Amino acid sequence: HRAVSNLEKYCRKLSQNNHLNIFALKCDVKNFFDSIDQSILLKIIKNEVEDENAIWLIQKIIVSFEKSKDKGLPLGNVTSQLFSNIYLNELDQFVKHKLKIKYYVRYCDDFIVLSSEKNGLIELAETINSFLGNNLGLSLHPGKIVIRKWRQGIDFLGYVTMPYRRVLRTKTKNRIFTKINDKNIQSYLGILKHCNGYKIEQNILKMTKAGELENLKRAIEADKSLSLYGAANLVFGEGNPEAEVMFIGEAPGFHENKQMRPFVGLAGKLLNKLLAEIKWPRESIYITNIVKRRPPKNRDPLPKEIKAYGPYLKKQIKIINPKIIAPLGRFAMNYFLPTEKISQAHGKAYTLRGKIILPLYHPAAALRSTAVLKDLEADFKKLPILLNRAVL
């Protein structure tokens, strides 16, 4: 993202804030990682590194991979990213200091040169290609040498940048709509944050449960009428959007407010331990609270706060659609079973609107009482049995 931002900064500067027409020469090094000459790379590194032990180790890493004789770096290795930049630093220095080109941006094997004149850019590409061949054993991809006006849009690193906006490349957009799922949606939303992608974002948010949950989270963030708005961080919930079991507490505490995640303090550690004992990864279930913000001084949530956040919890449950809901503590239990007492209802399975409700003691209460802890441990062991019945 920094490379694209730098490109836009240079475009604005060269065009005098979009008043002048400018041109971009975009090039790509052909088969870059497979074509890196290992002996040339080692020579470059030896010019800067004097420690013999370091050189020995670096050489072992480099020669451990060969695509063809004495050539290539493994694409997946972390060191390959570093070595590739060291290798193409020779190109950077040539372009900047020998050719005296001021507006130049490179990311890995893709680079762009900006100019106020179109004439001479093809010759410049030929000069760069000669340097690559003579000094690094590389060449430009002949089919990827492109000259574009900035006003037409410059395609770079998944985005197309223009004078007043940055949009997603069509190919990238199509890939998002083809491959979007609950696991990768946050990654794609992150990509869209860096461009004018509001409409695309709204479309993909409707395509998965994770997207629907993100939309709901944003609605809560924007609702200034909610109790505790502005007084504490939003702790929306986390876990598997396809979870069959949903744990619901009463409200976030100090640590939850700080990390903006549910059940991360001492009670959360106990919850994790109990989940591990029944061999349920925390990532397999969904955890949230009725009230999504921490009440002052960790006091109990007020009826008006539970009422205010209740409609959002209903929507959260509807999206996830779990088979079992496990309310943690009396406040969470009374949201579903208002006339019951936790001391009598814990560990008993109820049916409400087609879902199994299994009230459990709150882990915080179990930390204060050995008897409550034993009850909670015993009740937790009922969850896999109930889930098996629900699935069957």
VEXLO-107944 format. One record per residue: x, y, z of N, C-alpha, C, O in turn. Coordinates in steps of 0.02 Angstrom, whole numbers, plus 50000, padded with zeros to 5 digits. Layout:
BEGIN
XYZXYZXYZXYZ
...
This chain:
BEGIN
500424994050000500005000050000500445006350000500255011549972
501025005750032501475011550032501725012949961501785018749941
501855007649923502105008549854501575012149812501745016649773
500945010249819500415013549780500335020749803500225025249763
500375021849869500325028649896500895033049871500795038849854
501505030249869502075033949843501975035649769502145041149747
501705030849731501575032149661501095037949653501205042349611
500565038049692500075043449688500375050149709500225055349679
500805049949759501145056149781501585058949725501575064949712
501955054549691502375056749636501955059249578502135064149545
501395055949565500945058149511500685065149523500665069349478
500475066449585500215073149602500765078449594500645083949570
501365076549616501915081349614502115082949542502195088849524
502195077749501502405078749431501865082249390502015086249346
501235080849406500675083749368500465090549396499985093649371
500825092849447500665099149480499935099149504499515103249486
499805094049546499135093049575498605092149521498075095349522
498755087649474498285085349423498145090549368497655089849331
498565095649362498455100649310498805098749244498585100949191
499335094849248499705092949188499605085549172499505081449217
499635083949109499585076949088500255073549099500775076349081
500255067549128500885063949138500795056749114500245054249104
501365053449104501365046649076501745041949123502205043949158
501525035649123501845030549165502095024949121501725022149081
502735023249130503015017249098503015011749151503355012249202
502625006549138502575000949185502924994849155502804992949098
503364991749196503744985949172503744980449224503614981549283
503874974449200503894968549243504494964249224504614963049165
504884962049274505464957749260505214950749245504844947849285
505434947949191505194941349168505474935749213506084935349225
505024931349237505224925549277505744927449330506264924249335
505584932549369506084935549412506424930749460507024929749457
506034927649505506324923449557506704917449528507224915449554
506444914649474506774908849443507404910849405507824906549389
507484917349390508034919449347508604922749386509114924649356
508534923549451509054926749491509694922549488509684916649505
510234925649468510884922249464511194921949533511354927149562
511274915949560511514915149629512214917849639512364920749691
512644917049589513334919549596513354927149597513754930149634
512934930349556512894937649556512624940149623512874944949651
512104936849648511814938749712512334938249768512394942849808
512714932749770513224931949821513764937349816514014939849866
513944939049755514444944249744514204950949772514584954649803
513564952549759513284958849784513284958849860513474963849891
513094953249891513064952849964513764953349994513864956650045
514254950049963514944950249988515244957249987515704958750025
514994961449942515234968349940515034972350002515334977450018
514504969950036514244973450094514364969750160514394972950213
514414963150157514484959150218515184956150222515404952750175
515534957450277516224955050285516274948850328516764945150323
515784947650370515814941950417515794935350378515314934050342
516314931250386516364925050348515824919950367515564916350325
515644919750432515124915150455514444917050425514054912750405
514314923550423513684925850394513654924150319513144921950294
514214925250285514244923650213514144916150202513794914150155
514454912050244514374904750238513644902750244513394898750205
513294905650295512594903950306512164906450248511724902750224
512284912550226511894915350170511984911050107511504909850071
512604908850095512734904750036512364898050040512104895649990
512344895150100511984888850110511244889750093510934885450060
510964895350115510244896650102510124897650027509644894849999
510554901449995510454903049924510514896949880510094895849836
511044892949890511164887249845510734881149862510774876049828
510324881649915509894875949933509334875049883508974870049885
509254879849837508714879449788508994881149719509364886049711
508814877149670508994878549601508414876949555508184871249551
508174882049519507664880849468507994878249405507754873449374
508554881449387508994878849335509704879749362509764882249419
510214878049327510894877949354511104884849382511134889749345
511244884949448511484890949482511004896849478511214902649483
510364895449469509884900849464509264899449506509074893749517
508954904949529508304904349562508334905049637508824903349670
507784907749664507664908049736506964905149749506514906249709
506874901549805506204898749820505724904349836505854908549880
505164904549803504674909949808504394910649879504244916149901
504314905049914503994905249980504444906950038504194908550092
505094906850029505564908150084505544915450105505514919950063
505554916650171505574923550196506214927050172506194932950154
506774923350172507404926350150507394928350077507754932950057
506994925050037506974926649966506724933749953506944936949906
506264936049995506014942949988506584947849999506644952849963
506984946550051507554950850066508074950550010508314955749986
508264944449990508774943649939508564946749872508974949549836
507924946149856507684948849792507734956449791507884959449740
507604959649849507664966949852508394969049849508554974249819
508834965149880509554966549875509774966149802510154970349778
509514961049767509694960049697509474965849654509864968549614
508844967849661508584973249619508754980149644508594985149612
509094980549701509354987049723509854989749672509944995749664
510194985149636510644987149583510264990949529510514995949502
509664988649513509244992149465509034998949492509055004049457
508824999049556508615005349588509165010649583509035016349565
509775008649600510335013349599510485015849527510635021649516
510435011249480510545013049410510025018149386510205023149355
509395016849400508855021249378508905028149412508835033249379
509035028049476509045034349514509675038449501509625044549490
510255035249501510885039049499511205039449430511515044549413
511145034149390511435034349323510965037649273511175041949234
510335035649275509845038449228509535044949254509195048449217
509645046349319509395052549350508635053149346508365058549335
508295047449355507565047449354507305048849424507465045249471
506905053949430506665056149496506045052349519505975050749578
505595051049472504955048049491504935040749470504755038949414
505135036549517505215029249504504975025549566505175027049622
504545020549555504285016449610504355009149591504155007049536
504645005149636504694997949623504414994049682504524995849740
504044988749667503834983949718503994977049691503684974749642
504474973649722504714967149698504944967749625505404971549611
504634964149580504864964249510504434968649465504514968649404
503974972549495503574977349457503834984349471503964986049529
503904988449420504114995349432503795000049382503574998149328
503765006349403503455011649362503915017649361504195019649412
503985020649302504345026949292503845032049267503475030749219
503835037949298503385043249278503755048549238504345049949251
503415051349189503715056549147503175061349123502605059349112
503375067549113502905072449084502885071949008502455074948976
503345067948979503375066948907503325059548890503635055348923
502925057948840502865050948818503475048848777503705043148782
503735053548738504315052048696504915049848739505065053048790
505235044648719505825042448755505705036848805506185033848829
505075035348820504935030248871505095023248845505345019048883
504955021948781505125015348753505885014348752506135009048768
506245019748732506975019448732507235018348803507725014848814
506905021448852507095020548922507015013248942507445010448976
506455010148922506345003048937506894998748907507124993948938
507105000548847507644996748814508304997548851508684992748858
508435003548876509055004848915509055000748979509554997748998
508475000749013508414996949075508494989449061508814985849099
508184987249007508234980148989508954978048975509164972648995
509334982448943510044981048929510434980648995510864976249003
510294985149041510634985049106510494978549143510944975349170
509854976549143509664970349177510024964249147510264959949183
510054964049081510364958449048511114958149059511394952849072
511444963949055512174964249060512424963449132512974961049143
512024965549181512264965849250511944960849297512244958849346
511324958749282510964954449328510704948049296510404943849330
510814947249231510564941249198509814940849195509524935449193
509484946649193508754947049191508524950549128508924953249090
507874950449117507584954049060506874956249076506544953149118
506654961449044505954963649052505494959049012505674956548959
504904958049039504404954149003504154958348944503864963648955
504264956148882504094960248824503344961748818503144966848790
502934957348846502214958348841501924962548897501324963748900
502364964748943502124968649001502454975449006502494978349060
502694977948950502944984848947502374989248923502164988948865
502114993448968501504997248954501625004648968501945006349018
501365008948925501385016148937500665018548941500255017348897
500515022048996499825024449008499825031649032500295033849066
499305035349013499185041849044498895040649114498515035949125
499075044949160498805044249227498045045049226497695041749264
497805049549184497085050749180496705044549155496105043849168
497045040149119496735033949097496745028649152496365023749149
497165029549201497225024749255497865020649249498015017949196
498245020349304498855016349306498725010149348498575010649408
498785004349318498664997949351499304995849387499824994549356
499274995649455499874994049494499684990549559499304993249599
499934984549567499864980649629499134979549650498954980149708
498714977949602498024976249617497534982149617496934981149621
497804988249611497384994149609497484997849543497994997049510
496995001849525497065006449468497005013449497496475015449522
497555017249492497555024049521497455029249466497745028849412
497035034249482496865039749437496915046249476496985046049537
496865052049442496965058349477496555059349541496815062149589
495935057149542495535058649601495255052449637494845053049681
495485046649617495245040749651495695034749637496095034649591
495605029649679495955023349672495435017849675495065017349724
495415013649623494915008249621495265001549618495865001049605
494864996349629495134989649626495204987349554494764988749512
495744983949539495834981049472495264976149459495064972449504
495004975949398494444971649380494594964349395494164960749421
495194962149380495384955149393495364953649467495144948249487
495604958349508495594957449581494874957149606494704953049648
494454961649580493754961849600493404955249583493034952549624
493524952649524493214946349504493444940549548493054936149565
494094940649567494354935449611494024935649680493884930449709
493904941649705493564942349769492874939149767492704935249811
492484940849716491804938149712491794930649700491304927249716
492334928049671492374920849658492574916949720492324911449732
493034919749759493354915949813493144918149883493384915249932
492704922949889492514925549955492204920149999491774916349976
492424919750061492124915250110492224918150180492534923350188
491954914650230491984917250299492704917950324492834922050368
493164913850298493854913950323494264919650294494704922350328
494134921550231494564926550200494234933450193494544938050166
493624934150216493264940450204493614946450236493624951850207
493904945550296494234951150329494844953450289494994959350286
495194948750259495764950450216495544954650157495864959650140
494994952650125494744956450068494474963250088494554968150052
494154963650146493914970050171494504974750183494454980850173
495064971950206495674975850216495934978850151496154984550149
495904974850098496114977350032495664983150010495914988149982
495014982550022494544987650000494594994150039494384999350015
494884993850099494974999950139495445004850105495435010850120
495865002350060496375006550030496175009249961496595011649923
495525008749945495305011349880494575013549885494255012749938
494315016249831493615018149828493205011949812492995010849755
493095007949863492765001449853492145000449894491974994849912
491795005949910491215005449955490675000849927490404996649964
490505001549863489964997449834490164990049833489744985749848
490784988649816491024981749817490994978949888490774973349899
491204983049935491194980950006490494979150028490384974050060
490014983450011489324982150031489044975749999488654972150030
489254974349938489024968249905489314962049937488954957149948
489964962149954490264956049982490044954950055490044949350079
489854960450089489614959650158488964955750160488784952950213
488604955550105487974951850102488064944550081487584940650082
488674942750063488784936150033488974930650082488914924750066
489184932450143489394927450192489134929250261488934934950273
489124924350305488924925750374489404930550407489204935050445
490054929750393490554934250421490414941450398490514946150436
490204942150335490034948650309489424951650343489404957550359
488914947450354488314949750388488474951950460488204956850485
488924948150493489124949950561489514956450561489424960650606
489924957450511490304963750506489824969650496489924974950525
489314968650455488804973850445488444975450510488324981250525
488284970250548487944971150612488394974950661488164979350696
489024973050662489504976450705489534983950689489554988050734
489554985550625489584992550605488954996350624488975002250641
488384992850621487754995950641487764997650716487525002950735
488034993150756488084994550828488565000350841488425004750882
489125000350805489615005750813489305012550796489485017650826
488855012650749488555018950726487955021150766487725026750760
487685016750809487075018150847487245022150910487415019350962
487185028750905487355033150961486835033051016486955035651071
486255030151002485725029851053485835024351105485495024151156
486305019851091486425014151135486715016351202487125020951205
486505012951255486805014051321487555012651317487765008051282
487935016551354488665015751360489035017851296489645016751291
488685020651247489025022951186489525028351204489355033251238
490145027551181490665032451196490995031551263491525034551275
490695027551307490985026551373491465020651376491875020151421
491405016051328491825010051328491885007551256491495009351212
492375003251245492475000251179491934995151163491654991951207
491794994351099491324989251077491674982351077492204981551047
491364977651112491604970651111491054966651078490594964351110
491124965751013490574962950973490484955450983489924953150990
491024951850983490994944550985491504941650936491754945250893
491654935250943492134932150898492024924650895491694921650938
492304921650843492254914450835492034912450766492074916350718
491804906350761491604903450697490894905750679490424904350715
490814909350622490144911550602489674905750589489064906650588
489954899750577489544893750565489484889450627489304883650623
489634892350685489644888550748488974885250763488444888150751
489004879250789488404875750811488244877250884487684875950907
488724879950919488624881750990488844889051000489374891150978
488414892751034488544899851046488524901251121488014899951154
489074903851149489104905651220488964913051226489244917151190
488524914751273488324921751282488404923851355488074921151399
488854928651367488954931251434488514937351445488064938851405
488654940951500488224946651517488494953251488488124956951456
489144954651500489454960851476490204960251481490454956151520
490574964151443491314963851446491574966551513491244970451546
492164964251531492514966851590493094971251570493134973651513
493554972351617494114976851606494554974551547494694978451502
494764968251549495224965651498494874965151430495174966351378
494234963451432493854962951369493784969851336493854970551275
493664974851377493614981751351494274984051321494284987451270
494814982151354495484984151331495674980851265495924984051220
495544974251260495724970551200495174970251147495294968251091
494574972451167493984972351122493824965351098493634964251040
493914960451143493764953451130493394950651191493554952551247
492914946051181492554943251238492954937951275493324934051244
492884937751340493174932451382493924931451369494144926251344
494314936551388495044936051381495394936851448496014936351451
495024938251502495314938851568495354932051602495404926951569
495334932051669495374925851706494774921251691494854915251685
494184924251686493594920251669493664917151599493454911551587
493974920951554494094918351487494584912551486494514907851447
495094912951529495574907451533495244901051559495394895551535
494794901851607494424896051632493974893251577493914887251569
493644897751540493224895551485493624891551434493404886351409
494214893951418494654890451370494844883551396494864878651359
494974883151462495154876751493494574871751489494674865851474
493974874251503493384869951500493244867551429493054861851418
493354871951380493274869951310493784864651291493624859851255
494394865551314494924860651298494764853851328494924848651298
494454853751386494294847451419493774843351380493764837251384
493344846851343492864843151301493094842951228492724841051183
493724844951218494054844651152493704848951100493634846951042
493484854751121493194859651075493674865551068493774869151117
493974866651010494394872651001493964878951009493384879050987
494244884051039493874890251047493644892950979493114896050973
494044891650927493884894250860493274890750830492994893150781
493064885250860492494881550831491824884050855491304882550825
491834887950910491194890450938491164898050929491644901150904
490614901050949490554908350945490414911051015490014908151052
490754916451034490694919351101490504926751095490804930451056
490014928751134489824935851136489524937451204489524933251249
489254943451212488894945551272488244948751251488154950851194
487774949051299487154952651284487304960051274487164962851222
487604963151325487804970151322488504970351292488954966751315
488604974351241489224974151202489754979151226490294979651196
489604982851279490094987551307490134986651382489654984651415
490714988151409490834987051481490464992151524490554998151514
490044989851571489744994451619490284997351665490784994051677
490185003451690490685006551733490855002251794490404999451827
491495001851809491744998251868491514990951871491434988051924
491394988051813491194980951808490544979351844490434973751865
490114984451852489464983051884489044978551840489194977551781
488504975851870488044971651831487694975951778487574981851789
487534973051721487174976851670486474978651694486144974651727
486254984651678485594986951698485064984251649485224982851591
484434983651672483894981351628483844985451564483714982751510
483934992051569483874996351509484444994951460484354995651399
485024992951487485594991351443485474984751406485604984151346
485214979951443485054973451412484514974351359484534971351306
484014978651374483474979951326483744983451264483524981951208
484214988051273484484991851217484884987451169484824988151108
485284982951197485714978751155485364972251132485614968751089
484784970751162484434964651146484274963551073484404958051047
484014968651037483854967650966484474965750924484424961850877
485044968450943485654966750906485874959650921486124956150877
485774957450983485944950451000485494945650960485724940550936
484854947450954484394943150915484624942450843484604937050814
484854947950814485104947750745485744943550741485844939850693
486164944150792486784940250794486634932850796486944928850761
486154930950838485954923950843485644921550778485774915950756
485234925750747484914923850684485424922550629485354917850590
485954926750627486474925750575486854919350587486944915350540
487074918150648487474912250664487054905950662487274900650639
486444906550688485964900950688486254894650722486284889350690
486454895250785486744889450820486214884350839485624886050843
486424878250851485954873150876485874873750951485334872450978
486414875750985486414876451058486634883451078487124886051051
486264886451124486464892851155486614891451228486204888651264
487224893351249487424892251319487504898951353488034902051349
486974901451388487034907751425487494906751485487434901851521
487944911451496488424911051552488214915951606488294922051598
487954913351661487744917651716487004919351714486664918251665
486774922251770486054923351777485774928751731485214928051707
486164933951718485904939251674485804936651603485294938151571
486284932951579486224930051512485664924951510485274924751462
485604920851563485084915751565484394919051566483934916851531
484314924351607483664927551613483444931251550482854932751542
483904932551505483714935451441483294930451402482824932351367
483444924051409483084918651375482544915551419482004913751396
482704914851483482254911451531482144916151590482464915151643
481714921051584481664926451633481424924251702481544927851751
481094918651708480824916651773481254911551810481104909751867
481794909251779482204904051809482754906951854482944912751847
482994902751899483564904451942484164900251920484094894251909
484744903351915485334899851890485524893951935485784888951910
485404894652000485594889252046485184882852034485404877352050
484584883652005484154877951991484164875951917484054870051900
484294880751873484244879451801484894877251768484894874551713
485464878351802486104876851769486144869451751485954865051790
486404868151692486494861251670485864857751645485894851951625
485294861251645484674858451620484544861051549484614866951536
484354856551505484244858551435483514860751426483054857151442
483434866751400482774869451384482734870151307483234870451272
482124870451282482024871651211481644878151202481114879151232
481914882651162481604889151150481684890951077482234891551051
481114891751043481104893550972481554889050930481924891350887
481514882650944481884877750904482614876950922482974873350888
482834880350975483544879750995483594877051066483164878151108
484144873451078484274870851145484614876451185485114879251163
484344877851243484644882751289484914878951349484544875651385
485564879351360485884876051417486204881251462486764883351449
485844883451514486134888451559486744885751596486754879951618
487254889951603487864888051638488054893651687487904899451675
488384891651741488664896751785489174900951746489514898451701
489234907151765489754911351735490434909151760490504907951820
490944908651716491604906551739491884910951796492264908451837
491694917351797491934921751851491664919351919492014919651969
491044916851920490754914251982491114907852002491214906552062
491314903851953491664897551968492354898851997492614894752034
492654904551980493314906252007493264908052081493764907852117
492664909752104492574911752174492314906152218492294906752279
492104900552187491794895152226491984888352197491874886952138
492264884152240492454877352218491834873352199491854869452151
491294874252236490674870552222490384872552153490174868252115
490384879052139490144881452075490584878852018490344877051964
491234878752030491704876251979491564868951962491564867051904
491434864852013491274857752001490634857051960490594852951914
490134861151977489504861051939489624863151866489364860051820
490024868251857490164870751789490534865551748490384864551689
491024862151779491394856951744490934851251723490984848551668
490484849351768490014843951754489524845951699489364841951655
489284852251701488814854651651489134855151582488814853951531
489764857051581490124857651517490154850951481490124850651419
490214845551518490264838951488489614836751454489614832051415
489074840251469488434838751438488384841651367487984839351326
488804846651353488754850051288488864845551228488454845651182
489404841451226489484837051168488914832051159488724830451103
488634829751215488074824951212487464828351181487134825551138
487324834451205486744838151178486844839851105486364839551065
487454841551086487584843251016487484837250971487204837850917
487714831450993487614825350954486874823850944486664821950889
486474824950996485754823850990485444828850942485014827250902
485684835150947485404840450904485564839150831485144840450787
486164836550818486374835050749485974829250722485754829350664
485874824050764485494818150743484754819850734484354815550717
